[in-house]
Amino acid sequence: QVQPVASGGGLVQAGASLRLSCAASRCPFSGSTLGWYRQALGQQRALDAQLNSGGSTHYADAVKGGFTISRNDAKNTAYLQMNSLKPEDTAAYYCKIVATWGGSYWGQGTQVTVSS
């Protein structure tokens, strides 16, 4: 069973940075598509950043220039570097892995709270 584990969330002040990690020991990252999503209270889950196996990235307009998605295939780990955080970035953040065989797996979420 593939179970991504997300970590790195926390309570920070506006303007701070955080780096989220997503590790999945039973899913080879090489060839997979990685994504980070956010879900604020009462809202639907939405894509923030995506990185495919070829290195192409996609970012939501709201995070362009502030968030960076990356991967370390040797460690089976994905990252989301979040800089210049704003109160509106407060949400639970989820990683998603789409494996080479088509299976889609969600991490459990890590909470990010940004105070003003």
LOTI-779853 format. One record per residue (C-alpha): residue number from 1; residue in one letter; x, y, z. Coordinates in Angstrom, 1 decimal. Layout:
# LOTI-779853
NUM, a, X, Y, Z
...
# end
This chain:
# LOTI-779853
1, q, 0.0, 0.0, 0.0
2, v, 1.4, 3.4, -1.0
3, q, 0.8, 6.0, 1.7
4, p, 2.5, 9.3, 1.2
5, v, 3.4, 11.1, 4.4
6, a, 3.4, 14.9, 4.4
7, s, 5.2, 17.0, 7.0
8, g, 6.6, 20.4, 7.6
9, g, 3.5, 22.5, 8.3
10, g, 3.2, 24.8, 11.3
11, l, 2.2, 28.2, 12.7
12, v, 4.2, 31.1, 11.3
13, q, 3.9, 34.8, 10.9
14, a, 3.1, 36.5, 7.6
15, g, 6.3, 36.8, 5.5
16, a, 7.9, 33.7, 6.8
17, s, 8.8, 30.6, 4.9
18, l, 8.1, 26.9, 5.3
19, r, 9.2, 23.8, 3.4
20, l, 6.7, 20.9, 3.1
21, s, 7.9, 17.4, 2.5
22, c, 6.1, 14.4, 1.1
23, a, 7.7, 11.0, 1.3
24, a, 6.4, 7.7, 0.0
25, s, 8.6, 4.6, 0.6
26, r, 6.6, 2.2, -1.5
27, c, 6.1, 4.3, -4.7
28, p, 9.1, 4.9, -6.9
29, f, 9.0, 8.7, -7.7
30, s, 10.9, 8.4, -10.9
31, g, 8.4, 8.8, -13.7
32, s, 5.6, 9.9, -11.4
33, t, 3.7, 13.2, -11.3
34, l, 3.8, 15.0, -8.0
35, g, 1.3, 17.6, -6.8
36, w, 0.6, 19.9, -3.8
37, y, -2.9, 20.9, -3.0
38, r, -4.4, 23.2, -0.4
39, q, -7.8, 23.0, 1.3
40, a, -8.8, 25.9, 3.4
41, l, -11.7, 25.5, 5.9
42, g, -15.0, 25.3, 4.1
43, q, -13.4, 25.3, 0.7
44, q, -12.6, 22.7, -1.9
45, r, -9.2, 21.2, -2.4
46, a, -7.3, 23.1, -5.1
47, l, -4.0, 22.5, -6.9
48, d, -1.1, 24.8, -5.9
49, a, 1.8, 23.2, -7.8
50, q, 2.5, 20.2, -10.0
51, l, 5.7, 18.6, -11.2
52, n, 5.8, 15.9, -13.8
53, s, 8.4, 13.3, -14.5
54, g, 9.9, 15.5, -17.3
55, g, 10.5, 18.4, -15.0
56, s, 7.7, 20.6, -16.2
57, t, 5.9, 22.6, -13.5
58, h, 2.5, 24.2, -13.2
59, y, 1.6, 26.7, -10.5
60, a, -1.7, 28.3, -9.5
61, d, -1.6, 32.0, -10.2
62, a, -1.9, 32.8, -6.5
63, v, 1.4, 31.1, -5.7
64, k, 3.5, 31.9, -8.7
65, g, 6.8, 33.5, -7.6
66, g, 6.3, 32.5, -4.0
67, f, 6.1, 28.7, -4.0
68, t, 8.5, 26.2, -5.6
69, i, 7.9, 22.5, -6.1
70, s, 10.8, 20.1, -6.3
71, r, 11.6, 16.4, -6.0
72, n, 14.4, 14.1, -5.0
73, d, 13.7, 10.8, -6.7
74, a, 16.5, 9.1, -4.9
75, k, 14.8, 9.8, -1.6
76, n, 11.3, 9.3, -2.9
77, t, 10.5, 12.8, -1.6
78, a, 8.7, 15.8, -2.9
79, y, 9.0, 19.3, -1.5
80, l, 7.1, 22.5, -1.6
81, q, 9.1, 25.6, -0.6
82, m, 6.7, 28.3, 0.4
83, n, 8.1, 31.8, 0.8
84, s, 6.5, 35.1, 1.8
85, l, 3.6, 33.4, 3.3
86, k, 0.3, 35.3, 3.7
87, p, -2.6, 34.7, 6.0
88, e, -4.7, 33.6, 3.0
89, d, -2.2, 30.7, 2.6
90, t, -3.7, 29.2, 5.8
91, a, -4.9, 25.7, 4.9
92, a, -4.3, 22.0, 5.1
93, y, -1.8, 21.0, 2.4
94, y, -1.9, 17.7, 0.7
95, c, 0.5, 15.9, -1.6
96, k, -0.6, 13.7, -4.4
97, i, 1.4, 11.2, -6.3
98, v, 0.3, 9.8, -9.6
99, a, 2.4, 6.7, -10.2
100, t, 3.7, 5.4, -13.5
101, w, 1.1, 2.7, -13.4
102, g, -1.7, 5.2, -13.0
103, g, -2.4, 4.8, -9.4
104, s, -3.2, 8.0, -7.5
105, y, -2.3, 8.4, -3.9
106, w, -2.9, 11.2, -1.4
107, g, -0.9, 12.1, 1.7
108, q, -2.7, 12.8, 5.0
109, g, -2.3, 16.6, 4.9
110, t, -0.2, 19.0, 7.0
111, q, -1.6, 22.2, 8.4
112, v, -0.1, 25.5, 7.6
113, t, -1.4, 28.5, 9.7
114, v, -0.1, 32.0, 8.9
115, s, -0.8, 34.7, 11.4
116, s, -1.0, 38.4, 10.4
# end
